[in-house]
Amino acid sequence: MLNISKNLTDGKETITLEGRLDTVSSPEFEKELKGSLDGVSELVLDFEKLEYISSAGLRVLLVAQKMMADKGGMKVTHVNETITEIFEVTGFSDILTVE
Amino acid sequence: MKELKVKAIVASLPEVTAFIDAQLEEIACPVRAQMHIDLAIDELFANIANYAYAPGTGDAVVGYEYDEKERTVSVTFTDSGVPFDPMQNPDPDISLPAEERQIGGLGIMMVKKVMDDIVYRYENGKNILTIRKKL
């Protein structure tokens, strides 16, 4: 289960994810993401209510990171212990801006 | 061992996860261990759903066992698809810059990290993959 909510203010898009970013839910997140980055100069992914992320979710994060690379960049916030561990194991902690 | 037989398709994943989670609740599995087990199920079942029978479809059986004495959970995936030993899969290079990153192989790498033991065998035309987690 994944709930996605979005808030765009002054070019800063905040996407809050709640639940699990897994094989089943990642395609939906990718679709939402691709449809919401027009005119966005900063992307914030709020993971406060996200339980875990599988490799399918990591793939979408990589897509988002690339899409935002030549715009204002992307950061991930409120990452829990399980997801921090996943970022470290996969080396994603080196390519993402995690706050 | 308790078993669940499902179609080996991604859409079966929630049913598989719910089946295992229900067993884990019965033994009051710590949340963190449950997250790890669910993550491993996501990666391994997705692999079976995407590759075992491609381009066709088939069934997969998911088994659950709990060794009370050892406090160890075992989950076994069985399919009759193409032989595939995930343990032989090379780990991807995780030091590359974002533009060159590959996702293939990351899932298996994560499973190796969060599980205590992974055993693969091919028997009577079946892939049998068992993962174990000590609680």
Interface residues (C-beta under 8 A of the other chain):
Chain A: R20 D22 T23 V24 E51 Y52 S54 S55 A56 L58 R59 L62 Q65 K66 A69 E81 T82 E85 I86 V89 T90 G91 D94 I95
Chain B: V10 A11 L13 P14 R32 M35 H36 D38 L39 D42 E43 F45 A46 A49 I94 S95 P97 A98 E99 R101 I103 L106 G107 M109 M110 K113 V114
